[in-house]
Amino acid sequence: MVTLLGDFATSADAQERAGHACGRARLLLARGDASEALRVAQTALDMSDEMGLAQEYVKESVVTALEAALELGDAARAQQLLALIDELPAGNLPQYFRAQSLRFRARLAALTGDPDAERLFKGATGLFRELTMPFYLAATELEYAEWLTTESREDAEPLLDEARTIFSELQAAPWLERAERISAGTPATA
């Protein structure tokens, strides 16, 4: 099985290569190697000319690359990745990308102290809720709660409660642990 999956990295089929890169980048990010995750996610992004930015592996690679860039503190790279989304014509912009754009713009605004962060977080959570994407809803709620906590605001608990419930149902243990740390008042380590 490992050999088969490894063969996808060098497959003649662009979808197989992109799928392999997407999954590998996500795994690297989960293991804490944001730099390598960003590099591998770029492999799938490089295939967007051939497959289109709306292809599932490419879309997920954009998200993984954004998460890795922010984990590395590379706001400039995150802005470049968001520009890929911005360049899509309005009629070709999937709601998924609209929601992710709001999510990552909120995180960037939070990093710079921009008060627009709250509006962006609310927009992202609302859109993920509308799209019935529970994992990304919970991830955004957690990130929103983290920001509220850093702002010394006390309205983070309802967001954390829902995020914990969703992560528990999805058995997303690392995310659940992160939510528990925030709820306990311990700084998060993304």
N, C-alpha and C positions, 0 to 999 in steps of 0.2 A: 504494500500500500504506500509506504514512504517513497519507494522508487517511482511509482506511478505519479504521485503528487509532485515529486521532484522533476519528473519529465515534463510537467506542465510549464515549468519555468522556461523551457527551451522549445516548447511546442511551436509548430508552424501556424497554429491557430491563435489569432490575436486574443480571442475571448478566453482561451485556456491560460495564456500568459498573463492577461489582466486579472483573471480570477485568482491565479496563484499569487500574484503580487499583492492583490487586495487582502487576501487571507493572511499571507505572511506578514504584511505590514501591520495588520491588526494584532496578530500574535506578538510581534516584536514590541508594539506599544504596550500591550498588556504585561509583558515581561519587564517593562521599564527601560527599553532601549529606544527612546524617542528619536534619536538621531538616525539610527538605521531604519526605523519605521518610516520616517520622512523620506529617506532615500528610496526605499522599496516602493512606497506609495507613489512616488514620482514615476516609477516604471509604468504603472497602470495609467497615470495621467498622460504620459508621453504617447500613449496609444489612443488618446481621445480624438485625434485628427482622423484616425482610421475608423473608430467605432462610435464616436460622438460622446459628448459630455454627459448625456442623459442615460448612457448605458449603465446598468446597475453596478458593475465592478468599478467603473470609473467614478460614479457618484459616491460610492462608499469610500473609495480611495481619496477623494477630495476631503471628506469628513475626517478620515484617519490622518491625512496630512495636516489639516487644520489643528486637530487635537495635538499632534506631535509638535507642530511649530509653536503652539502656545505653551506646551509643556517645556519646550526649550527656551521659552521667553523670546522667541523670534517674531515679534509683532509685524515686522516688515514682510516676512515670508507669509504670515497669515493674511496680510492685506493683499499680497500678490495672488494668493489662492482665492480669496473672496472676489478679486477682480475677474477671475474666470467665470464666476457665477454672474457677476454684473454685466458681462459682455453678451450673455444670452439674450436674444430678443424676448420681450415680455411674453409673447405667445408660445415660446419654447421653454419657458422657465417652469420646471416642475415645482409644485407646491412644496415638495420635500426640500428642494434647494432654497426656496424662499424662507422656510422655517429654519433651516440650518444657517442661512445667512444671518437671520435675526439673532440666532443663538450665539454665533461667533462674534458678531458685531457687539452684542451685549457684553461678552467676555472682554473684548478689546476696550470697550468703553469703561468697563469696571476697572481695568488695569490702569487707565489714564485718569480716573476720577471724573469721567464725564457723567453728568447727572442723567443723560439719556439712557444709561444702562438699564434703569428700571423699566422704561417704556419698551425697550428692545427685549428684555427678558420676558415681560408680560406678553408681547407679541409672539415670541417664539413658543412659549408654553401654550398659548391659546391656539396657535396653528397646529402644533403637535397633537393637542387634544382633539381638534377638529379632524385631523388626519388619522386619528386612532393609532398613533405610534407610541405605545406605552413606554418602551425603553427610552426613546429620545425625549419624551415628555418628562420622565423621571430624571434623566441626566440633566436636563435644562433646569428643572426645579431644584435639583441639588446644587447646581452652579449658581443659581439665583440665590438660594439660601446661604451659600458660602459668601457671596457678595454682601448680602444683608448683614451677616454676622460680622464681616470686616468693617461694615459701616456702623457697627454697634447698635443695630436695629433689632428689635425683639419680635418682628413679625415673620421670622424664618420658620418657626415650628410647624405651621400647617403645610408648608411646602415640603419640609423634611418628612412629615408624617406620610404624606401621599407618596413621596419618592421611596421611602422605606417599604411601604406596602407593595408598590409595584416591583421594586427590586427583589423583595422576598418572593412574590408570586413568580417572577421570572428566574428565580434562583441565581441572580446576578450577585454572587457573594462579594466580590471586590467593591462593587458599587454600594452594596448594602453596608459593608464595613466603613466605607468613606462617609456615608450618611450618618452612621452611628457615631463616628468620631466628631462630626460637626455638631450633632445633637448633644454630645457630652461636653462640648466646648473645647475639643482638641483640634488644633490646626490640621487642615487636610493636607495630605500628600497625594496629589493626583497621580 
